[in-house]
Amino acid sequence: MDATEIPALPFVDEHTTTVETNADAVWHELTARMTGARGFRVAVSTPGQELALVGHHPFSRYALIFHLDETDQGHTRLRAETRATFPGPAGAVYRRLVIGTGAHALIVRHMLRKLRNDALLQGRGELRDEPPLSRTRRTT
């Protein structure tokens, strides 16, 4: 899969955090953590703006796209957008296990918190969570 195929993947969810530092500092933390991450390869790398990772296995083709947007205050809004397809009956079961249980959302939120904490430890500012944007149905 390459960058041109990402928009065709169905939207799964998006999680956002605001980092009270500039996009260059956030980019540094993001690329240090995500470049070479297991199960992903880099499809798009636009420093300070976007990092798109793609991957696949028998049950899914997926993309995790990080968007960095600077705010008027010089902070950075970091968005983690997930797109994926789950082909066939085995893919449907896999989707229920990964997306339907909420495990995917927990992992992505944890990843964003870790990125924030790393920035904080290096004195790069304070961080704030924002509620997730999701098309997935949550059950309690």
Salt bridges, closest charged atoms under 4 A:
GLU5 OE1 - ARG61 NH1 3.47
ASP13 OD2 - HIS15 NE2 3.08
ASP13 OD1 - HIS104 NE2 3.15
GLU14 OE1 - ARG79 NH1 3.33
GLU20 OE2 - ARG128 NH1 2.48
GLU29 OE2 - ARG124 NH1 2.53
GLU50 OE2 - HIS67 ND1 3.50
ASP69 OD2 - ARG79 NE 2.95
GLU81 OE1 - HIS67 NE2 2.82
GLU81 OE2 - ARG83 NE 2.64
ASP118 OD2 - ARG33 NH2 2.18
ASP118 OD1 - LYS114 NZ 3.42
ASP129 OD1 - ARG116 NH1 2.53
GLU130 OE2 - ARG77 NE 3.21
